[in-house]
Amino acid sequence: MARVGHDNVRAAMIYQHAVRGADEAITNAIDRQLEARDDDDDKGTAGVLVTAE
């Protein structure tokens, strides 16, 4: 139910079962892209993530 609202618990459980592991797969894909970006020779700061205070 983290991504979509559901009318009942049964629908939510079916959805959660169907997408189990999707969050981890998305996170891993983003991590790989960021690591590949870090490996290039550009030493500039464009695209660098920083914390907001």
C-alpha distance matrix in Angstrom:
0.0 3.8 5.5 5.3 5.7 6.9 10.3 10.4 9.3 11.1 9.4 5.9 8.4 10.2 7.8 7.0 10.8 11.7 10.5 11.5 13.9 13.1 12.5 15.8 17.5 16.8 18.1 21.0 22.0 22.0 24.1 26.5 27.1 27.8 30.1 31.9 32.4 33.9 36.3 38.0 41.4 40.4 40.9 39.8 37.1 35.3 31.7 31.7 28.6 29.7 28.2 28.1 29.8
3.8 0.0 3.8 6.1 7.7 10.1 13.6 14.0 13.0 14.8 13.0 9.6 11.5 13.2 10.2 8.9 12.5 13.1 10.8 11.6 13.0 11.8 10.3 13.7 15.6 14.3 15.2 18.5 19.4 19.0 21.0 23.7 24.1 24.5 27.0 28.9 29.2 30.5 33.1 34.8 38.1 37.0 37.3 36.2 33.4 31.8 28.1 28.0 24.9 25.9 24.4 24.4 26.2
5.5 3.8 0.0 3.8 7.0 9.8 13.5 14.7 14.4 15.7 13.0 10.3 12.7 13.3 9.8 9.6 13.1 12.6 10.3 12.2 13.4 11.2 10.3 14.1 15.1 13.3 14.9 18.2 18.4 18.0 20.6 23.0 22.9 23.7 26.4 27.9 28.1 29.9 32.4 33.8 37.1 35.9 36.5 35.3 32.6 30.6 26.9 27.3 24.5 25.9 24.8 24.7 26.9
5.3 6.1 3.8 0.0 3.8 6.5 10.1 11.9 12.4 13.6 10.6 8.6 11.8 12.2 9.0 10.0 13.5 12.9 11.5 13.9 15.9 13.8 13.6 17.4 18.2 16.6 18.5 21.6 21.7 21.5 24.2 26.4 26.3 27.3 30.0 31.3 31.5 33.4 35.9 37.1 40.4 39.2 39.9 38.6 35.9 33.7 30.1 30.7 28.0 29.3 28.2 27.8 29.9
5.7 7.7 7.0 3.8 0.0 3.8 7.0 9.1 10.2 12.1 9.5 7.8 11.5 12.5 10.2 11.4 14.8 14.9 14.2 16.2 18.6 17.0 16.8 20.4 21.5 20.2 21.8 25.0 25.3 25.1 27.6 29.9 29.9 30.7 33.4 34.9 35.0 36.8 39.4 40.7 43.9 42.6 43.2 41.7 38.9 36.8 33.3 33.7 30.8 31.8 30.4 29.7 31.4
6.9 10.1 9.8 6.5 3.8 0.0 3.8 5.6 7.4 8.8 6.3 5.7 9.5 10.3 9.0 10.8 13.8 14.0 14.3 16.3 19.3 18.2 18.5 22.0 23.0 22.2 24.1 26.9 27.3 27.5 30.0 32.1 32.3 33.4 35.9 37.4 37.7 39.6 42.0 43.4 46.7 45.6 46.3 45.0 42.3 40.2 36.6 37.0 34.1 35.3 33.8 33.3 34.9
10.3 13.6 13.5 10.1 7.0 3.8 0.0 3.8 7.2 8.7 7.1 7.9 11.2 12.1 11.7 13.7 16.3 16.8 17.6 19.5 22.7 21.8 22.2 25.6 26.6 25.9 27.8 30.7 31.0 31.3 33.8 35.9 36.1 37.2 39.7 41.1 41.5 43.4 45.7 47.1 50.5 49.3 50.0 48.6 45.9 43.8 40.2 40.7 37.7 38.7 37.1 36.4 37.9
10.4 14.0 14.7 11.9 9.1 5.6 3.8 0.0 3.8 5.6 5.6 6.5 8.9 10.4 11.0 12.5 14.6 15.8 17.1 18.4 21.8 21.5 22.1 25.2 26.5 26.3 28.0 30.6 31.4 31.9 34.1 36.2 36.8 37.9 40.1 41.7 42.4 44.0 46.3 48.0 51.4 50.4 51.0 49.9 47.2 45.2 41.6 41.8 38.8 39.8 38.1 37.6 39.0
9.3 13.0 14.4 12.4 10.2 7.4 7.2 3.8 0.0 3.8 5.5 5.0 6.1 8.7 9.9 10.4 12.2 14.2 15.4 16.1 19.5 19.8 20.3 23.1 24.7 24.9 26.3 28.8 30.0 30.6 32.5 34.6 35.6 36.6 38.5 40.3 41.2 42.6 44.8 46.7 50.2 49.4 49.9 49.0 46.3 44.7 41.0 40.9 37.8 38.8 37.0 36.9 38.2
11.1 14.8 15.7 13.6 12.1 8.8 8.7 5.6 3.8 0.0 3.8 5.4 5.2 6.3 8.7 9.9 10.7 12.4 14.5 15.3 19.0 19.5 20.6 23.2 24.4 24.9 26.8 28.9 29.9 31.0 32.9 34.7 35.8 37.1 38.9 40.5 41.6 43.2 45.1 47.0 50.6 50.1 50.8 50.1 47.6 45.8 42.1 42.2 39.3 40.6 39.1 39.1 40.7
9.4 13.0 13.0 10.6 9.5 6.3 7.1 5.6 5.5 3.8 0.0 3.8 5.5 5.2 6.2 8.6 10.0 10.7 12.5 14.2 17.8 17.5 18.8 21.7 22.5 22.7 24.9 27.1 27.7 28.7 30.9 32.6 33.4 34.9 36.9 38.2 39.2 41.0 43.0 44.7 48.2 47.6 48.5 47.6 45.2 43.2 39.5 39.9 37.1 38.6 37.3 37.3 39.1
5.9 9.6 10.3 8.6 7.8 5.7 7.9 6.5 5.0 5.4 3.8 0.0 3.8 5.5 5.1 6.1 8.6 9.9 10.7 11.9 15.3 15.2 15.9 18.9 20.1 20.2 22.0 24.4 25.3 26.1 28.1 30.1 30.9 32.1 34.1 35.7 36.6 38.2 40.3 42.1 45.7 45.0 45.7 44.8 42.3 40.5 36.7 36.9 34.0 35.3 33.9 33.9 35.7
8.4 11.5 12.7 11.8 11.5 9.5 11.2 8.9 6.1 5.2 5.5 3.8 0.0 3.8 5.4 5.1 6.1 8.5 10.1 10.3 14.0 14.7 15.8 18.2 19.5 20.3 22.0 24.0 25.2 26.4 28.1 29.9 31.2 32.4 34.1 35.8 37.0 38.5 40.3 42.4 46.0 45.6 46.3 45.7 43.3 41.7 37.9 37.9 35.1 36.4 35.1 35.5 37.3
10.2 13.2 13.3 12.2 12.5 10.3 12.1 10.4 8.7 6.3 5.2 5.5 3.8 0.0 3.8 5.5 5.2 6.2 8.8 10.1 13.8 14.1 16.1 18.4 19.0 19.9 22.1 23.8 24.6 26.1 28.1 29.5 30.6 32.3 34.0 35.3 36.7 38.4 40.0 41.9 45.6 45.3 46.3 45.8 43.6 41.8 38.1 38.3 35.8 37.5 36.5 37.0 39.1
7.8 10.2 9.8 9.0 10.2 9.0 11.7 11.0 9.9 8.7 6.2 5.1 5.4 3.8 0.0 3.8 5.4 5.1 6.3 8.5 11.9 11.4 13.1 15.9 16.4 16.8 19.1 21.1 21.6 22.9 25.1 26.6 27.5 29.2 31.0 32.3 33.4 35.3 37.1 38.8 42.4 42.0 43.0 42.4 40.2 38.2 34.5 34.9 32.4 34.1 33.3 33.7 35.9
7.0 8.9 9.6 10.0 11.4 10.8 13.7 12.5 10.4 9.9 8.6 6.1 5.1 5.5 3.8 0.0 3.8 5.4 5.4 5.9 9.3 9.7 10.9 13.3 14.5 15.3 17.0 19.0 20.1 21.4 23.1 24.9 26.1 27.5 29.1 30.7 32.0 33.5 35.3 37.3 40.9 40.6 41.4 40.9 38.6 37.0 33.2 33.3 30.6 32.2 31.2 31.9 33.9
10.8 12.5 13.1 13.5 14.8 13.8 16.3 14.6 12.2 10.7 10.0 8.6 6.1 5.2 5.4 3.8 0.0 3.8 5.6 5.3 9.0 10.2 12.3 13.9 14.7 16.3 18.2 19.5 20.7 22.5 24.0 25.3 26.9 28.6 29.8 31.3 33.0 34.5 35.9 38.1 41.8 41.7 42.7 42.5 40.5 38.9 35.2 35.2 32.7 34.5 33.7 34.7 36.9
11.7 13.1 12.6 12.9 14.9 14.0 16.8 15.8 14.2 12.4 10.7 9.9 8.5 6.2 5.1 5.4 3.8 0.0 3.8 5.8 8.9 9.0 11.9 13.7 13.5 14.9 17.5 18.6 19.1 21.2 23.1 24.0 25.3 27.3 28.7 29.8 31.4 33.3 34.6 36.5 40.2 40.2 41.5 41.2 39.3 37.5 33.8 34.2 32.0 34.2 33.7 34.7 37.1
10.5 10.8 10.3 11.5 14.2 14.3 17.6 17.1 15.4 14.5 12.5 10.7 10.1 8.8 6.3 5.4 5.6 3.8 0.0 3.8 6.1 5.4 8.1 10.3 10.3 11.3 13.8 15.2 15.8 17.6 19.5 20.7 21.9 23.7 25.3 26.5 28.0 29.8 31.3 33.2 36.8 36.7 37.8 37.6 35.6 33.9 30.1 30.4 28.2 30.4 30.0 31.0 33.5
11.5 11.6 12.2 13.9 16.2 16.3 19.5 18.4 16.1 15.3 14.2 11.9 10.3 10.1 8.5 5.9 5.3 5.8 3.8 0.0 3.8 5.6 7.6 8.7 9.6 11.5 13.2 14.3 15.7 17.6 18.9 20.2 22.0 23.5 24.6 26.2 27.9 29.3 30.7 33.0 36.7 36.7 37.6 37.6 35.7 34.3 30.5 30.4 28.1 30.0 29.5 30.8 33.2
13.9 13.0 13.4 15.9 18.6 19.3 22.7 21.8 19.5 19.0 17.8 15.3 14.0 13.8 11.9 9.3 9.0 8.9 6.1 3.8 0.0 3.8 5.5 5.3 6.3 8.7 10.0 10.7 12.4 14.5 15.4 16.6 18.7 20.2 21.1 22.7 24.6 25.8 27.1 29.5 33.2 33.4 34.3 34.5 32.7 31.5 27.8 27.5 25.4 27.5 27.2 28.9 31.4
13.1 11.8 11.2 13.8 17.0 18.2 21.8 21.5 19.8 19.5 17.5 15.2 14.7 14.1 11.4 9.7 10.2 9.0 5.4 5.6 3.8 0.0 3.8 5.4 5.0 6.1 8.5 9.8 10.5 12.4 14.1 15.4 16.7 18.5 19.9 21.2 22.8 24.4 25.9 27.9 31.6 31.5 32.6 32.5 30.7 29.1 25.4 25.6 23.5 25.9 25.8 27.3 30.0
12.5 10.3 10.3 13.6 16.8 18.5 22.2 22.1 20.3 20.6 18.8 15.9 15.8 16.1 13.1 10.9 12.3 11.9 8.1 7.6 5.5 3.8 0.0 3.8 5.5 5.2 6.1 8.6 10.0 10.7 12.3 14.3 15.6 16.6 18.3 20.1 21.3 22.6 24.6 26.7 30.2 29.9 30.6 30.3 28.2 26.8 23.1 22.9 20.5 22.6 22.3 23.7 26.4
15.8 13.7 14.1 17.4 20.4 22.0 25.6 25.2 23.1 23.2 21.7 18.9 18.2 18.4 15.9 13.3 13.9 13.7 10.3 8.7 5.3 5.4 3.8 0.0 3.8 5.4 5.1 6.0 8.6 9.9 10.4 12.2 14.3 15.3 16.2 18.2 19.9 20.9 22.5 25.0 28.5 28.6 29.2 29.4 27.6 26.6 23.0 22.5 20.3 22.5 22.4 24.4 27.0
17.5 15.6 15.1 18.2 21.5 23.0 26.6 26.5 24.7 24.4 22.5 20.1 19.5 19.0 16.4 14.5 14.7 13.5 10.3 9.6 6.3 5.0 5.5 3.8 0.0 3.8 5.5 5.1 6.2 8.7 9.8 10.6 12.5 14.3 15.3 16.6 18.5 20.0 21.2 23.4 27.1 27.4 28.5 28.8 27.3 26.0 22.4 22.4 20.8 23.5 23.9 26.0 28.9
16.8 14.3 13.3 16.6 20.2 22.2 25.9 26.3 24.9 24.9 22.7 20.2 20.3 19.9 16.8 15.3 16.3 14.9 11.3 11.5 8.7 6.1 5.2 5.4 3.8 0.0 3.8 5.5 5.2 6.3 8.6 10.0 10.8 12.5 14.3 15.6 16.8 18.6 20.3 22.1 25.7 25.5 26.6 26.4 24.7 23.1 19.4 19.7 18.0 20.8 21.3 23.1 26.2
18.1 15.2 14.9 18.5 21.8 24.1 27.8 28.0 26.3 26.8 24.9 22.0 22.0 22.1 19.1 17.0 18.2 17.5 13.8 13.2 10.0 8.5 6.1 5.1 5.5 3.8 0.0 3.8 5.5 5.2 6.2 8.7 10.0 10.6 12.2 14.3 15.4 16.5 18.5 20.7 24.2 23.9 24.6 24.5 22.6 21.6 17.9 17.5 15.6 18.1 18.5 20.6 23.6
21.0 18.5 18.2 21.6 25.0 26.9 30.7 30.6 28.8 28.9 27.1 24.4 24.0 23.8 21.1 19.0 19.5 18.6 15.2 14.3 10.7 9.8 8.6 6.0 5.1 5.5 3.8 0.0 3.8 5.5 5.0 6.2 8.7 9.9 10.4 12.2 14.2 15.2 16.5 19.0 22.6 22.9 23.8 24.4 23.0 22.1 18.7 18.3 17.0 19.7 20.6 23.1 26.1
22.0 19.4 18.4 21.7 25.3 27.3 31.0 31.4 30.0 29.9 27.7 25.3 25.2 24.6 21.6 20.1 20.7 19.1 15.8 15.7 12.4 10.5 10.0 8.6 6.2 5.2 5.5 3.8 0.0 3.8 5.4 5.2 6.4 8.7 9.9 10.7 12.5 14.4 15.6 17.4 21.1 21.3 22.7 23.1 21.9 20.6 17.2 17.5 16.7 19.9 21.2 23.6 26.9
22.0 19.0 18.0 21.5 25.1 27.5 31.3 31.9 30.6 31.0 28.7 26.1 26.4 26.1 22.9 21.4 22.5 21.2 17.6 17.6 14.5 12.4 10.7 9.9 8.7 6.3 5.2 5.5 3.8 0.0 3.8 5.5 5.1 6.2 8.6 9.9 10.6 12.4 14.4 16.1 19.6 19.2 20.3 20.2 18.7 17.3 13.8 14.0 13.0 16.2 17.6 19.9 23.3
24.1 21.0 20.6 24.2 27.6 30.0 33.8 34.1 32.5 32.9 30.9 28.1 28.1 28.1 25.1 23.1 24.0 23.1 19.5 18.9 15.4 14.1 12.3 10.4 9.8 8.6 6.2 5.0 5.4 3.8 0.0 3.8 5.4 5.1 6.1 8.5 9.8 10.5 12.4 14.8 18.2 18.3 18.9 19.4 18.0 17.4 14.2 13.6 12.7 15.6 17.1 19.9 23.1
26.5 23.7 23.0 26.4 29.9 32.1 35.9 36.2 34.6 34.7 32.6 30.1 29.9 29.5 26.6 24.9 25.3 24.0 20.7 20.2 16.6 15.4 14.3 12.2 10.6 10.0 8.7 6.2 5.2 5.5 3.8 0.0 3.8 5.5 5.1 6.1 8.5 9.8 10.6 13.0 16.6 17.3 18.6 19.5 18.8 18.1 15.2 15.1 15.1 18.3 20.2 23.1 26.4
27.1 24.1 22.9 26.3 29.9 32.3 36.1 36.8 35.6 35.8 33.4 30.9 31.2 30.6 27.5 26.1 26.9 25.3 21.9 22.0 18.7 16.7 15.6 14.3 12.5 10.8 10.0 8.7 6.4 5.1 5.4 3.8 0.0 3.8 5.5 5.1 6.2 8.7 10.0 11.3 15.0 15.0 16.6 17.1 16.4 15.1 12.2 12.9 13.3 16.9 19.2 21.8 25.4
27.8 24.5 23.7 27.3 30.7 33.4 37.2 37.9 36.6 37.1 34.9 32.1 32.4 32.3 29.2 27.5 28.6 27.3 23.7 23.5 20.2 18.5 16.6 15.3 14.3 12.5 10.6 9.9 8.7 6.2 5.1 5.5 3.8 0.0 3.8 5.4 5.0 6.2 8.8 10.4 13.7 13.3 14.2 14.5 13.5 12.8 9.8 9.7 10.1 13.5 16.0 18.9 22.3
30.1 27.0 26.4 30.0 33.4 35.9 39.7 40.1 38.5 38.9 36.9 34.1 34.1 34.0 31.0 29.1 29.8 28.7 25.3 24.6 21.1 19.9 18.3 16.2 15.3 14.3 12.2 10.4 9.9 8.6 6.1 5.1 5.5 3.8 0.0 3.8 5.3 5.0 6.4 9.2 12.5 13.1 13.9 15.2 14.8 14.8 12.5 11.8 12.6 15.7 18.1 21.4 24.5
31.9 28.9 27.9 31.3 34.9 37.4 41.1 41.7 40.3 40.5 38.2 35.7 35.8 35.3 32.3 30.7 31.3 29.8 26.5 26.2 22.7 21.2 20.1 18.2 16.6 15.6 14.3 12.2 10.7 9.9 8.5 6.1 5.1 5.4 3.8 0.0 3.8 5.4 5.1 6.9 10.6 11.7 13.4 14.9 15.2 14.7 12.8 13.1 14.6 18.0 20.8 23.8 27.1
32.4 29.2 28.1 31.5 35.0 37.7 41.5 42.4 41.2 41.6 39.2 36.6 37.0 36.7 33.4 32.0 33.0 31.4 28.0 27.9 24.6 22.8 21.3 19.9 18.5 16.8 15.4 14.2 12.5 10.6 9.8 8.5 6.2 5.0 5.3 3.8 0.0 3.8 5.4 5.7 9.0 8.9 10.6 11.4 11.6 11.0 9.3 9.9 11.9 15.4 18.6 21.4 24.8
33.9 30.5 29.9 33.4 36.8 39.6 43.4 44.0 42.6 43.2 41.0 38.2 38.5 38.4 35.3 33.5 34.5 33.3 29.8 29.3 25.8 24.4 22.6 20.9 20.0 18.6 16.5 15.2 14.4 12.4 10.5 9.8 8.7 6.2 5.0 5.4 3.8 0.0 3.8 5.6 8.2 8.4 8.9 10.6 10.8 11.4 10.2 9.4 11.6 14.5 17.6 20.8 23.9
36.3 33.1 32.4 35.9 39.4 42.0 45.7 46.3 44.8 45.1 43.0 40.3 40.3 40.0 37.1 35.3 35.9 34.6 31.3 30.7 27.1 25.9 24.6 22.5 21.2 20.3 18.5 16.5 15.6 14.4 12.4 10.6 10.0 8.8 6.4 5.1 5.4 3.8 0.0 3.8 6.6 8.5 9.9 12.4 13.5 14.2 13.4 13.1 15.4 18.2 21.3 24.6 27.6
38.0 34.8 33.8 37.1 40.7 43.4 47.1 48.0 46.7 47.0 44.7 42.1 42.4 41.9 38.8 37.3 38.1 36.5 33.2 33.0 29.5 27.9 26.7 25.0 23.4 22.1 20.7 19.0 17.4 16.1 14.8 13.0 11.3 10.4 9.2 6.9 5.7 5.6 3.8 0.0 3.8 5.6 8.2 10.5 12.4 12.6 12.6 13.1 16.0 18.9 22.4 25.3 28.4
41.4 38.1 37.1 40.4 43.9 46.7 50.5 51.4 50.2 50.6 48.2 45.7 46.0 45.6 42.4 40.9 41.8 40.2 36.8 36.7 33.2 31.6 30.2 28.5 27.1 25.7 24.2 22.6 21.1 19.6 18.2 16.6 15.0 13.7 12.5 10.6 9.0 8.2 6.6 3.8 0.0 3.8 6.2 9.1 11.9 12.8 13.8 14.1 17.5 20.0 23.6 26.4 29.3
40.4 37.0 35.9 39.2 42.6 45.6 49.3 50.4 49.4 50.1 47.6 45.0 45.6 45.3 42.0 40.6 41.7 40.2 36.7 36.7 33.4 31.5 29.9 28.6 27.4 25.5 23.9 22.9 21.3 19.2 18.3 17.3 15.0 13.3 13.1 11.7 8.9 8.4 8.5 5.6 3.8 0.0 3.8 5.6 8.6 9.3 10.9 11.5 15.2 17.5 21.3 23.8 26.7
40.9 37.3 36.5 39.9 43.2 46.3 50.0 51.0 49.9 50.8 48.5 45.7 46.3 46.3 43.0 41.4 42.7 41.5 37.8 37.6 34.3 32.6 30.6 29.2 28.5 26.6 24.6 23.8 22.7 20.3 18.9 18.6 16.6 14.2 13.9 13.4 10.6 8.9 9.9 8.2 6.2 3.8 0.0 3.8 6.7 8.9 10.9 10.4 14.0 15.7 19.3 21.9 24.5
39.8 36.2 35.3 38.6 41.7 45.0 48.6 49.9 49.0 50.1 47.6 44.8 45.7 45.8 42.4 40.9 42.5 41.2 37.6 37.6 34.5 32.5 30.3 29.4 28.8 26.4 24.5 24.4 23.1 20.2 19.4 19.5 17.1 14.5 15.2 14.9 11.4 10.6 12.4 10.5 9.1 5.6 3.8 0.0 3.8 5.7 8.6 8.6 12.4 13.9 17.6 19.7 22.4
37.1 33.4 32.6 35.9 38.9 42.3 45.9 47.2 46.3 47.6 45.2 42.3 43.3 43.6 40.2 38.6 40.5 39.3 35.6 35.7 32.7 30.7 28.2 27.6 27.3 24.7 22.6 23.0 21.9 18.7 18.0 18.8 16.4 13.5 14.8 15.2 11.6 10.8 13.5 12.4 11.9 8.6 6.7 3.8 0.0 3.8 6.2 5.5 9.0 10.3 14.0 16.0 18.7
35.3 31.8 30.6 33.7 36.8 40.2 43.8 45.2 44.7 45.8 43.2 40.5 41.7 41.8 38.2 37.0 38.9 37.5 33.9 34.3 31.5 29.1 26.8 26.6 26.0 23.1 21.6 22.1 20.6 17.3 17.4 18.1 15.1 12.8 14.8 14.7 11.0 11.4 14.2 12.6 12.8 9.3 8.9 5.7 3.8 0.0 3.8 5.6 8.9 11.0 14.6 16.1 19.2
31.7 28.1 26.9 30.1 33.3 36.6 40.2 41.6 41.0 42.1 39.5 36.7 37.9 38.1 34.5 33.2 35.2 33.8 30.1 30.5 27.8 25.4 23.1 23.0 22.4 19.4 17.9 18.7 17.2 13.8 14.2 15.2 12.2 9.8 12.5 12.8 9.3 10.2 13.4 12.6 13.8 10.9 10.9 8.6 6.2 3.8 0.0 3.8 6.3 9.3 12.8 14.5 18.0
31.7 28.0 27.3 30.7 33.7 37.0 40.7 41.8 40.9 42.2 39.9 36.9 37.9 38.3 34.9 33.3 35.2 34.2 30.4 30.4 27.5 25.6 22.9 22.5 22.4 19.7 17.5 18.3 17.5 14.0 13.6 15.1 12.9 9.7 11.8 13.1 9.9 9.4 13.1 13.1 14.1 11.5 10.4 8.6 5.5 5.6 3.8 0.0 3.8 6.4 10.1 12.5 15.7
28.6 24.9 24.5 28.0 30.8 34.1 37.7 38.8 37.8 39.3 37.1 34.0 35.1 35.8 32.4 30.6 32.7 32.0 28.2 28.1 25.4 23.5 20.5 20.3 20.8 18.0 15.6 17.0 16.7 13.0 12.7 15.1 13.3 10.1 12.6 14.6 11.9 11.6 15.4 16.0 17.5 15.2 14.0 12.4 9.0 8.9 6.3 3.8 0.0 3.8 6.9 9.4 12.9
29.7 25.9 25.9 29.3 31.8 35.3 38.7 39.8 38.8 40.6 38.6 35.3 36.4 37.5 34.1 32.2 34.5 34.2 30.4 30.0 27.5 25.9 22.6 22.5 23.5 20.8 18.1 19.7 19.9 16.2 15.6 18.3 16.9 13.5 15.7 18.0 15.4 14.5 18.2 18.9 20.0 17.5 15.7 13.9 10.3 11.0 9.3 6.4 3.8 0.0 3.8 6.5 9.5
28.2 24.4 24.8 28.2 30.4 33.8 37.1 38.1 37.0 39.1 37.3 33.9 35.1 36.5 33.3 31.2 33.7 33.7 30.0 29.5 27.2 25.8 22.3 22.4 23.9 21.3 18.5 20.6 21.2 17.6 17.1 20.2 19.2 16.0 18.1 20.8 18.6 17.6 21.3 22.4 23.6 21.3 19.3 17.6 14.0 14.6 12.8 10.1 6.9 3.8 0.0 3.8 6.4
28.1 24.4 24.7 27.8 29.7 33.3 36.4 37.6 36.9 39.1 37.3 33.9 35.5 37.0 33.7 31.9 34.7 34.7 31.0 30.8 28.9 27.3 23.7 24.4 26.0 23.1 20.6 23.1 23.6 19.9 19.9 23.1 21.8 18.9 21.4 23.8 21.4 20.8 24.6 25.3 26.4 23.8 21.9 19.7 16.0 16.1 14.5 12.5 9.4 6.5 3.8 0.0 3.7
29.8 26.2 26.9 29.9 31.4 34.9 37.9 39.0 38.2 40.7 39.1 35.7 37.3 39.1 35.9 33.9 36.9 37.1 33.5 33.2 31.4 30.0 26.4 27.0 28.9 26.2 23.6 26.1 26.9 23.3 23.1 26.4 25.4 22.3 24.5 27.1 24.8 23.9 27.6 28.4 29.3 26.7 24.5 22.4 18.7 19.2 18.0 15.7 12.9 9.5 6.4 3.7 0.0
